Structures are given as C-alpha cells and as structure tokens.
Amino acid sequence: MAAEIRTGTSSWTSEAWWGRVYPEGTPPADRLRLYAGLFNCVEVDATYYTLPLRRMVEGWYARTPPTFLFSLKVTRDLLDPKQGVNSEKLQGFVSTAQALREKLGPLLLQFPPWVKPGRSTAFLWELLSRLPAGPRYAIELRDAGWYAGETRERLLRELKDRQMTLAWASLNYVEIPPELTSDEVYLRFIGDHTSIPAETHGEVRADRSEETQRWADRVRHVSGDVRRVLVFFNNHYAGFAPESVNLFRDLMGLPRIPYGRWISEDPASKGARRAGSSEPRQLSRRLDEFD
C-alpha cells in the first residue's frame, strides 16, 4: 500500500485507561507523553468545546516526539450557522493550532446533525471559502441531506476544489459516502454514547469486527490513490479505543500497539484496575487535555 497509515484515539485522557494504559498515580500532565510513546497521532476532542490557549498547545508540542501528529477539532461556536462566519475568531483558532508547527495534522470541522442543507447551505459555502490558508481541513457533516442530489455534487466539488477532506465516519444514524476529495483519508469510528456510556469504558463491550472490516476494506481500496490515512477511534465505538485500534490494525496487516506496556513495566500499578472494573475516576477538571 502506498499511503502512510496512522492510527490513534479521540483524546488521550480517558478515565478508564488508568491501570490499562497509564499506571495508577500517573500525573495528568504526563499522560500525553506516555500516549505518544504508543500512538503516532491523536484527535483532540477538547478543542471542540473550549478554545485552546497558545501556551497549552506549545506544551503539547514539547511533550511529543518529532513525528507525532495532532488533529484538532474546530471549536463548535465557530461552526454555528446561527452565529454566522467569524473570520477573526477562525484566524485566532488557526493561529493557535499552528503553534504545533510540523506536528499539526488536519483541523476537523465536526458539524452536529441539526446543521442541514437548506437553511445552513449558504453558511457552509461561505465558511469553506473563508477558512484561513495553511492547515489541512477535514469536514464531517452528520445529516444525510448533504449526500444526496445536487447538494452532494456541490459539496464534493467545493471540497475537491479546495483540497479539503470529506471525513469518513462510522455513525449509526447516517451513512457517509467514502468519497475522496483530497489526497488523504480522515476516518473516525465514533460509536453510540447511549449504548456504550463512559462509565462502562475500559474493555470491549460490543463486537464491531464486521463494521471495522467494511471500513478497512474501503481504506485498502483507495490506499494507492492517497498519500496519508488518519484513523481515530472513540471509546464509545466498542468500549475501549486502544483495542479497537488494534482490531483495525490486525485487519490492515499492521503491527499491534502494545498499549499495556507502561502497565507491565510498572509492578506497583499491575492489577490496580482490573478488567471489568467500571468505577469512574473523578478529577477536578473535565478538559484536562489542557494541562
């Protein structure tokens, strides 16, 4: 396969990962360093809810290897058709993200399901035209109307003209077509927050092998036509994102990620959180990606 394939997870701060990925007692600020010793990319979910500070982003850069990649979600307030396109705030977000320099991957514009063609169409075209030059962008639209008829044709044309990526996503309420609009694939395995809630994370709760195989086949089919494939798994997809990553890697013939290596190297942490324990860990900050 010609394409470079990178696999990671949506965030590095899951409370279910203590005793499974991170040794018990690991300071929150050390988790990114340990994560980057296992995975070569991450999707930062927290920036969808909160604008990041530049010093925080610079800290991420300092704690990761030279070849590591970050994909940041664009803050949701910047994607709201009711508020209109705010070029100044968009530029501010992009400028902060660019503190990651060569470690900056695509910026993800994740639109909620209520952003539908018709009332939001003009907003989307304007937003795409006013995104600051420099970074790569991936666009995720969660309403089926975007993928039908003339709207689909216009969407694909707009993205291809700008070399922006239509994000592929495994969602249970909309089928996103595996169309190529740039020279890379951005694939997200998201799952269902209802059937696999956060308090059950930490082990595989659902068999997603058939669905994962379907997307792996699609990646394999286009791997000769793109230069890079980025694949991110959420804990909600099957219950434990690191193992979902390994399922995908198995299907693609890639070596598995030894996500338990820090546990096996730390005897004091071994068995501290046994598989099957679902007791959530409480921290004072919800978005401690910014530590």
Backbone torsions as a table, in degrees:
resi	resn	phi	psi	omega
1	MET	NA	135.1	-176.1
2	ALA	-78.8	-32.1	-172.9
3	ALA	-73.8	144.7	167.8
4	GLU	-75.6	131.1	179.8
5	ILE	-115.4	121.8	177.1
6	ARG	-116.7	141.0	-179.7
7	THR	-130.1	139.9	178.5
8	GLY	-158.4	-162.9	-177.3
9	THR	-126.5	168.2	178.6
10	SER	-89.1	91.6	-176.2
11	SER	92.3	160.4	178.9
12	TRP	-120.1	14.0	-168.1
13	THR	-117.1	22.1	-176.9
14	SER	-58.4	132.2	178.2
15	GLU	-67.1	-20.7	-179.2
16	ALA	-80.3	-4.8	-174.3
17	TRP	-89.8	-10.4	175.2
18	TRP	-63.7	132.9	-178.8
19	GLY	78.9	-1.7	178.2
20	ARG	-124.5	-40.4	175.8
21	VAL	-117.7	-44.3	179.8
22	TYR	-109.4	137.9	174.2
23	PRO	-60.4	146.1	174.5
24	GLU	-55.7	139.9	178.6
25	GLY	87.6	-0.2	177.2
26	THR	-61.4	125.1	176.2
27	PRO	-59.6	139.3	-179.3
28	PRO	-51.2	-37.7	-177.8
29	ALA	-68.8	-16.4	-179.4
30	ASP	-88.7	-11.2	-174.0
31	ARG	-66.3	-37.2	179.3
32	LEU	-61.7	-41.9	178.7
33	ARG	-60.9	-43.0	178.6
34	LEU	-67.8	-42.6	178.5
35	TYR	-56.9	-46.1	-176.5
36	ALA	-70.9	-11.5	172.0
37	GLY	-82.5	-7.0	179.8
38	LEU	-113.5	-49.8	-175.2
39	PHE	-107.5	157.5	-178.7
40	ASN	-107.5	7.7	177.3
41	CYS	-161.6	161.0	176.8
42	VAL	-150.6	147.9	171.4
43	GLU	-102.0	123.3	-175.8
44	VAL	-90.2	105.7	-177.1
45	ASP	-75.5	-32.0	-171.7
46	ALA	-63.5	-29.0	-178.4
47	THR	-70.7	-11.1	174.4
48	TYR	-69.6	-29.8	-174.9
49	TYR	-101.1	-27.5	-173.1
50	THR	-139.8	132.9	174.8
51	LEU	-65.0	128.1	-179.4
52	PRO	-76.8	153.1	173.5
53	LEU	-90.2	148.1	-176.7
54	ARG	-60.3	-41.0	-178.3
55	ARG	-63.5	-31.2	177.6
56	MET	-67.9	-45.7	179.7
57	VAL	-63.5	-39.9	176.5
58	GLU	-62.5	-33.9	175.9
59	GLY	-65.9	-38.9	175.9
60	TRP	-60.6	-43.1	180.0
61	TYR	-59.7	-44.2	-174.7
62	ALA	-68.6	-25.4	-173.9
63	ARG	-98.0	10.0	-176.2
64	THR	-127.7	155.2	-178.7
65	PRO	-66.5	163.9	-175.9
66	PRO	-59.6	-31.4	-175.0
67	THR	-95.4	4.9	-178.3
68	PHE	-72.4	149.3	179.5
69	LEU	-125.2	138.1	173.1
70	PHE	-111.4	135.1	165.9
71	SER	-112.1	122.9	-178.6
72	LEU	-103.5	135.8	171.0
73	LYS	-77.5	131.6	175.3
74	VAL	-67.0	136.6	-176.4
75	THR	-58.0	134.8	-170.7
76	ARG	-60.5	-30.7	179.8
77	ASP	-61.6	-25.3	-179.7
78	LEU	-82.4	-6.5	-177.5
79	LEU	-112.4	16.4	-174.4
80	ASP	-96.9	111.4	179.6
81	PRO	-56.9	-29.0	-178.6
82	LYS	-67.6	-24.3	-179.5
83	GLN	-95.4	-12.9	-179.1
84	GLY	76.7	174.1	-177.6
85	VAL	-81.8	125.7	179.1
86	ASN	-111.8	93.5	-174.9
87	SER	-62.8	-35.3	-178.5
88	GLU	-65.1	-46.0	179.6
89	LYS	-70.5	-35.1	175.0
90	LEU	-59.7	-45.0	179.1
91	GLN	-63.5	-38.7	177.8
92	GLY	-62.5	-44.0	178.2
93	PHE	-61.6	-47.6	-177.4
94	VAL	-63.8	-41.4	-180.0
95	SER	-61.3	-40.5	177.1
96	THR	-65.5	-44.7	179.1
97	ALA	-60.0	-34.1	-177.3
98	GLN	-71.4	-5.6	171.0
99	ALA	-64.6	-15.9	176.3
100	LEU	-78.3	-10.4	175.6
101	ARG	51.1	-124.3	-174.9
102	GLU	-69.9	-9.3	179.0
103	LYS	-90.5	1.4	-179.8
104	LEU	-84.7	117.5	172.1
105	GLY	-90.3	-158.2	-179.2
106	PRO	-64.8	147.6	168.7
107	LEU	-91.0	128.8	-175.2
108	LEU	-97.0	124.5	172.0
109	LEU	-99.1	98.8	-178.1
110	GLN	-99.2	106.1	-178.8
111	PHE	-89.7	140.8	177.3
112	PRO	-72.1	163.6	-177.7
113	PRO	-60.1	-24.9	-178.1
114	TRP	-76.5	-7.7	174.3
115	VAL	-83.6	101.0	-172.5
116	LYS	-116.4	155.2	174.2
117	PRO	-63.8	152.5	-174.7
118	GLY	109.3	-91.9	-177.8
119	ARG	-70.0	-24.0	-176.9
120	SER	-108.5	0.2	-173.7
121	THR	-63.0	-50.2	-178.4
122	ALA	-60.7	-38.5	178.4
123	PHE	-60.6	-44.6	-177.5
124	LEU	-63.2	-46.2	-178.1
125	TRP	-63.6	-38.8	179.0
126	GLU	-66.4	-42.4	-179.6
127	LEU	-61.0	-45.6	-179.8
128	LEU	-60.5	-37.2	-177.7
129	SER	-74.2	-19.6	-175.1
130	ARG	-110.2	6.4	175.1
131	LEU	-65.1	134.1	-178.1
132	PRO	-60.2	141.3	178.0
133	ALA	-70.6	153.4	176.8
134	GLY	126.5	-70.9	-179.2
135	PRO	-74.1	164.8	166.8
136	ARG	-85.8	151.6	-179.6
137	TYR	-127.9	143.5	171.5
138	ALA	-123.0	138.6	-173.7
139	ILE	-117.5	123.9	177.0
140	GLU	-117.3	117.9	179.1
141	LEU	-114.4	129.9	-169.2
142	ARG	-110.8	23.2	173.6
143	ASP	-121.7	134.7	-174.5
144	ALA	-63.2	-22.5	-178.7
145	GLY	-60.9	-25.6	178.6
146	TRP	-69.3	-18.0	-172.6
147	TYR	-111.2	30.0	-179.2
148	ALA	-134.2	142.3	169.9
149	GLY	58.1	-142.4	-176.8
150	GLU	-65.6	-29.9	179.0
151	THR	-63.9	-42.9	177.1
152	ARG	-61.1	-45.4	-179.1
153	GLU	-61.1	-42.8	179.7
154	ARG	-66.7	-43.0	179.9
155	LEU	-58.6	-50.0	-178.5
156	LEU	-63.3	-37.9	179.7
157	ARG	-67.5	-44.0	179.4
158	GLU	-60.3	-43.6	-177.9
159	LEU	-69.4	-42.6	179.9
160	LYS	-64.1	-41.7	-179.6
161	ASP	-60.7	-31.0	-177.5
162	ARG	-101.6	2.4	-176.3
163	GLN	53.5	42.6	173.1
164	MET	-100.8	148.9	-172.8
165	THR	-95.4	129.0	167.8
166	LEU	-75.8	112.6	-178.6
167	ALA	-67.7	130.9	171.0
168	TRP	-86.5	140.4	-177.8
169	ALA	-147.2	140.1	174.4
170	SER	-90.5	100.2	-179.5
171	LEU	-123.7	150.2	-176.5
172	ASN	-91.7	1.1	-177.1
173	TYR	-124.7	-2.0	176.2
174	VAL	-152.2	142.1	178.2
175	GLU	-99.7	111.5	178.9
176	ILE	-90.3	124.5	-176.5
177	PRO	-69.7	138.4	-179.8
178	PRO	-79.5	63.8	-179.5
179	GLU	-91.2	140.8	174.2
180	LEU	-92.4	126.5	177.0
181	THR	-123.4	-0.7	177.9
182	SER	-151.0	-168.0	-178.4
183	ASP	-94.9	20.4	174.3
184	GLU	-145.3	160.7	175.6
185	VAL	-109.7	135.6	174.9
186	TYR	-123.4	107.7	-171.4
187	LEU	-117.8	129.8	-177.2
188	ARG	-123.9	130.1	174.6
189	PHE	-106.7	105.2	-165.4
190	ILE	-100.5	-51.9	178.4
191	GLY	86.1	-166.3	-169.8
192	ASP	-125.6	116.7	-179.6
193	HIS	-67.3	-18.8	-177.7
194	THR	-82.7	-50.1	-175.7
195	SER	-77.8	-26.4	178.2
196	ILE	-129.9	74.9	-177.1
197	PRO	-71.2	166.5	-173.3
198	ALA	-58.2	-34.8	-176.6
199	GLU	-69.0	-11.1	178.5
200	THR	-101.9	1.1	-176.4
201	HIS	-71.2	157.7	178.0
202	GLY	125.3	-14.5	173.4
203	GLU	-152.6	161.5	-178.5
204	VAL	-67.2	125.6	-176.9
205	ARG	-111.1	-13.0	-177.2
206	ALA	-145.7	145.0	177.7
207	ASP	-83.9	107.3	-179.9
208	ARG	-109.4	19.9	-173.7
209	SER	-64.1	-39.0	-178.2
210	GLU	-66.6	-45.2	179.9
211	GLU	-66.7	-41.6	178.9
212	THR	-63.3	-39.4	178.2
213	GLN	-62.2	-40.1	-179.4
214	ARG	-61.1	-43.1	179.8
215	TRP	-74.3	-34.6	176.3
216	ALA	-62.1	-39.2	177.1
217	ASP	-62.9	-39.6	178.9
218	ARG	-66.0	-40.8	176.9
219	VAL	-62.9	-44.9	179.9
220	ARG	-61.2	-36.5	-177.0
221	HIS	-65.4	-33.6	-176.0
222	VAL	-105.7	3.0	-172.0
223	SER	-62.3	-24.0	177.3
224	GLY	-82.5	-5.7	-175.5
225	ASP	-107.7	-4.1	-178.1
226	VAL	-129.3	162.2	-180.0
227	ARG	-94.6	-22.7	-175.8
228	ARG	-151.4	145.2	175.4
229	VAL	-126.4	124.2	175.6
230	LEU	-112.0	128.1	-176.0
231	VAL	-128.4	126.4	-177.9
232	PHE	-126.8	137.4	179.1
233	PHE	-116.4	138.3	174.1
234	ASN	-98.6	148.4	175.8
235	ASN	-57.6	-30.7	-177.6
236	HIS	-68.6	-15.2	-177.9
237	TYR	-64.2	-48.7	179.9
238	ALA	-138.7	-8.5	178.7
239	GLY	121.3	-27.2	-176.7
240	PHE	-151.6	97.8	-171.3
241	ALA	-56.8	-41.4	-179.2
242	PRO	-58.7	-36.5	178.2
243	GLU	-74.5	-31.8	174.6
244	SER	-64.6	-38.6	174.9
245	VAL	-57.4	-44.7	-178.0
246	ASN	-68.2	-32.8	174.7
247	LEU	-61.2	-46.7	178.6
248	PHE	-61.4	-43.4	-179.1
249	ARG	-65.5	-37.3	175.1
250	ASP	-59.0	-45.6	-177.4
251	LEU	-67.0	-26.6	-179.8
252	MET	-93.9	0.7	-179.2
253	GLY	72.5	28.8	179.6
254	LEU	-103.8	151.9	178.8
255	PRO	-63.9	146.9	-179.6
256	ARG	-72.2	154.2	175.4
257	ILE	-86.7	123.3	179.3
258	PRO	-80.4	68.2	-169.9
259	TYR	-65.8	-14.3	177.5
260	GLY	-94.7	10.3	-172.8
261	ARG	-62.6	-37.4	-179.1
262	TRP	-70.4	-27.2	178.0
263	ILE	-72.9	-46.0	-178.3
264	SER	-65.7	-24.5	179.7
265	GLU	-88.6	-2.3	-177.5
266	ASP	-125.7	89.8	-176.0
267	PRO	-56.7	-33.0	-178.3
268	ALA	-64.7	-26.6	-177.3
269	SER	-90.6	-16.7	-174.9
270	LYS	-59.4	126.7	176.1
271	GLY	79.1	0.2	-177.9
272	ALA	-62.8	-38.4	173.8
273	ARG	-122.5	100.9	-175.3
274	ARG	-78.4	148.1	175.9
275	ALA	-55.6	130.0	-177.8
276	GLY	108.9	-21.4	175.3
277	SER	-75.9	125.6	-177.8
278	SER	-119.7	15.9	-179.4
279	GLU	-67.0	120.3	-177.1
280	PRO	-70.7	147.0	176.8
281	ARG	-95.8	136.7	-176.1
282	GLN	-103.7	131.1	173.0
283	LEU	-123.3	161.3	-175.9
284	SER	-75.4	-21.0	-177.1
285	ARG	-121.5	134.5	179.6
286	ARG	-77.0	-40.3	-175.5
287	LEU	-103.0	60.9	-177.1
288	ASP	-80.8	10.7	166.3
289	GLU	-58.1	-21.6	-174.8
290	PHE	-89.3	6.6	177.4
291	ASP	-68.6	NA	NA
